[in-house]
Amino acid sequence: MALLEALKLARQMGIDSVVFEVDSEMTANVAADYTAKMSLQSNLPWLLYLSSFNPEMIDFARVQKELQECSRDIEASGIKVTPKSENLARLTGTIPGPIGTPYEGGTFQIDISLPDGYPFEPPKMQFATKVWHPNISSQSGAICLDILKDQWSPALTLKTALLSVQALLSAPQPDDPQDAVVAQQYLKDYQTFSGTARYWTETFAKTSSLGVEEKFWIRIGAETVEMGFHEAIVRSTLDAVGGDENLALEKLCSG
């Protein structure tokens, strides 16, 4: 109350704005709400605040709120975000493959790391599920998307970022690629691109009790044995390349 009375007195004295320092435990969002409320109550045209909170610390209260909001409509959106541990800086996002695309029917997991400055800095995201797409690295899962870089805004959330990643699956941007090989295939031979993307979705993104290695073996294991490769060699080669069937076949055939 004393602060409010002081602000009203300041208004009577013709002071246009007030700068004050908030407690270090007050987050940016709470401070902003507080200043807006005090501005209305004191009838000042604007109210500024000088914050002593550390902008290099993650706003975990906001992260927790985002997780709760995301879980409320998971059945409708299919978008899910879950912590990897008690540390909310490490998360896993899950998105369904868009209908009408080579990714339809797939469930894609995305590793999320929150930088110290979140939400003022964008989250770091990369696909944990292997995907064949011009704007996603087929090797590392790195994503080329503007809102995860210079177009990020604190007004965005983890859910909106994941929705944007999902939209990217529907509308690739081969002229600004993350994976040049995939982008060239997309531009020059879309039919082959679509078939490869669909094949990768079936192999890596479809829910199944079988592991990637077993899926591979059921489809082409017998064929590789007929080509003269021992089963143990085929399985060890597949394991050595992280389950990438194309690389496994290439490595087997190259000797």
C-alpha positions in Angstrom: 0.0 0.0 0.0 2.9 2.4 0.8 4.2 1.9 -2.7 0.8 2.6 -4.3 0.4 5.8 -2.3 3.9 6.9 -3.3 3.0 6.3 -7.0 -0.2 8.3 -6.7 1.8 11.1 -5.1 4.3 10.9 -7.9 1.4 11.3 -10.4 0.2 14.4 -8.6 3.7 15.9 -8.8 3.8 15.4 -12.6 6.2 12.5 -12.7 5.5 10.5 -15.9 7.2 7.2 -15.1 8.6 5.2 -12.3 11.6 2.9 -12.4 11.9 0.3 -9.6 13.8 -2.8 -8.9 12.1 -6.1 -8.4 13.2 -8.9 -6.1 15.7 -11.4 -7.6 13.1 -14.2 -7.2 10.5 -12.5 -9.3 10.4 -13.8 -12.8 10.1 -11.6 -15.9 6.5 -12.6 -16.4 5.5 -11.9 -12.8 7.3 -8.6 -12.9 5.6 -7.6 -16.1 2.1 -8.4 -14.7 2.9 -6.6 -11.5 4.0 -3.4 -13.3 0.9 -3.4 -15.5 -1.3 -3.7 -12.4 0.5 -1.0 -10.5 0.4 1.2 -13.6 -3.4 1.0 -13.7 -3.9 1.5 -10.0 -1.6 4.5 -9.8 -3.0 6.1 -13.0 0.5 6.5 -14.4 0.7 6.5 -18.2 3.4 3.9 -18.0 5.5 2.2 -15.4 9.0 0.9 -16.0 10.9 -1.6 -14.0 14.5 -2.3 -13.5 14.9 -6.0 -12.9 17.6 -7.6 -10.8 16.6 -11.1 -11.7 19.2 -13.1 -13.7 18.1 -13.3 -17.4 20.5 -16.2 -17.8 18.4 -18.5 -15.7 15.6 -20.7 -17.2 12.1 -19.7 -16.1 11.1 -23.1 -14.8 7.7 -21.9 -13.6 6.9 -21.0 -17.2 8.2 -24.4 -18.5 6.0 -26.2 -16.0 3.0 -24.2 -17.1 3.8 -25.0 -20.7 3.9 -28.7 -20.0 0.6 -28.6 -18.3 -1.1 -26.7 -21.1 0.4 -29.1 -23.7 -0.9 -32.1 -21.8 -4.5 -30.7 -21.8 -5.1 -31.1 -25.5 -2.7 -33.9 -26.4 -5.5 -36.1 -27.8 -6.5 -33.4 -30.2 -3.1 -32.2 -31.3 -1.0 -35.3 -30.8 1.8 -33.0 -29.6 3.4 -34.1 -26.4 6.3 -32.8 -24.3 7.7 -34.8 -21.4 10.7 -34.2 -19.1 13.6 -36.6 -19.5 14.3 -36.3 -15.8 13.5 -34.0 -12.9 15.6 -31.4 -14.7 13.1 -29.6 -16.9 15.9 -28.3 -19.1 16.0 -31.6 -20.9 12.8 -32.7 -22.6 11.4 -34.9 -25.3 8.8 -33.7 -27.8 6.6 -36.0 -29.8 4.8 -35.1 -33.0 2.6 -37.2 -35.3 3.5 -37.2 -39.0 1.1 -34.9 -41.0 -1.7 -36.6 -42.9 -1.2 -36.6 -46.7 2.6 -36.6 -46.5 5.3 -39.4 -46.6 5.5 -39.0 -42.8 1.8 -39.9 -42.2 1.4 -42.6 -39.6 4.8 -42.0 -38.1 5.5 -40.8 -34.6 8.6 -38.6 -34.3 10.5 -37.8 -31.2 12.5 -34.6 -30.8 15.2 -33.9 -28.3 14.7 -30.5 -26.6 17.3 -28.7 -24.6 16.5 -25.4 -23.0 19.2 -22.8 -22.9 19.9 -20.8 -19.8 18.1 -17.7 -21.3 14.8 -19.5 -22.1 12.2 -18.1 -23.0 14.3 -15.2 -24.2 16.4 -17.6 -26.2 15.0 -20.3 -28.5 14.9 -23.9 -27.4 17.4 -26.2 -29.1 15.6 -29.0 -30.9 16.8 -31.9 -33.1 15.1 -35.1 -34.3 15.8 -38.2 -32.3 13.8 -40.2 -34.8 15.6 -40.5 -38.2 13.7 -38.7 -40.9 14.3 -38.1 -44.6 13.6 -34.4 -45.2 15.4 -31.4 -46.9 15.4 -29.3 -43.8 16.4 -32.0 -41.3 19.8 -33.7 -41.2 19.5 -37.3 -42.1 22.6 -37.9 -40.0 22.3 -35.8 -36.8 18.6 -34.7 -36.8 19.5 -31.0 -36.8 16.6 -28.8 -37.9 16.7 -25.8 -40.2 13.8 -23.6 -39.0 13.8 -19.8 -38.6 11.8 -19.7 -35.3 14.4 -21.9 -33.7 17.0 -19.3 -34.6 16.6 -15.6 -35.3 12.8 -15.5 -35.5 12.2 -16.8 -32.0 10.1 -14.7 -29.7 9.4 -15.2 -25.9 5.7 -15.2 -26.9 6.2 -18.5 -28.5 6.1 -21.8 -26.6 7.5 -25.3 -26.9 4.1 -26.4 -28.3 4.1 -23.7 -31.0 7.6 -24.6 -31.9 6.7 -28.3 -32.3 3.7 -27.4 -34.3 6.0 -25.4 -36.6 8.3 -28.4 -36.9 5.3 -30.5 -37.8 4.3 -27.9 -40.4 7.8 -28.1 -41.8 7.2 -31.8 -42.5 4.2 -30.8 -44.6 6.0 -28.0 -46.5 9.7 -28.6 -47.0 11.9 -25.7 -48.1 14.5 -27.3 -50.3 16.0 -23.9 -51.3 17.1 -23.4 -47.7 18.2 -27.0 -46.8 19.8 -28.6 -43.8 20.5 -31.7 -45.8 21.7 -30.9 -49.3 21.6 -34.4 -50.6 17.9 -34.8 -49.6 17.1 -31.4 -51.0 18.6 -32.2 -54.4 16.6 -35.4 -54.5 13.4 -33.5 -53.6 14.0 -31.0 -56.4 15.2 -33.4 -59.1 13.4 -36.6 -58.4 10.4 -36.1 -56.1 9.0 -39.6 -56.6 12.2 -41.1 -55.3 12.3 -38.6 -52.5 8.8 -39.4 -51.5 9.4 -43.2 -51.6 12.6 -42.8 -49.5 10.8 -40.6 -46.9 7.9 -43.0 -46.7 10.4 -45.9 -46.3 12.2 -44.1 -43.5 8.9 -43.4 -41.8 7.9 -47.0 -41.9 11.3 -48.1 -40.6 12.1 -45.6 -37.9 8.8 -43.8 -37.0 6.2 -46.5 -36.9 5.3 -47.9 -33.4 6.2 -51.5 -33.2 7.3 -54.1 -30.7 10.1 -55.0 -33.1 13.3 -53.1 -33.0 14.8 -51.4 -36.1 17.2 -54.3 -36.6 14.4 -56.9 -36.5 12.4 -54.9 -39.0 15.4 -54.8 -41.3 15.9 -58.5 -41.0 12.3 -59.4 -41.8 12.4 -57.3 -45.0 15.8 -58.0 -46.5 17.7 -60.2 -44.1 17.1 -63.3 -46.1 18.1 -61.5 -49.3 21.5 -60.4 -47.9 22.2 -63.9 -46.7 21.5 -65.2 -50.3 24.0 -62.6 -51.5 26.6 -64.4 -49.4 26.6 -62.3 -46.2 26.6 -64.1 -42.9 23.7 -63.2 -40.6 26.1 -62.1 -37.8 28.0 -59.8 -40.1 24.7 -58.2 -41.4 23.5 -57.6 -37.8 26.8 -56.2 -36.6 27.0 -53.9 -39.7 23.6 -52.6 -39.0 24.5 -51.9 -35.4 27.7 -50.1 -36.4 25.8 -47.6 -38.6 23.1 -46.9 -35.9 20.3 -48.8 -37.6 20.6 -47.0 -41.0 19.6 -49.6 -43.5 20.8 -47.7 -46.5 24.2 -47.2 -45.0 24.3 -50.9 -43.8 23.6 -52.1 -47.4 26.1 -49.7 -48.8 28.8 -50.8 -46.4 28.1 -54.5 -47.0 28.2 -54.2 -50.7 31.4 -52.1 -50.7 33.2 -54.8 -48.8 
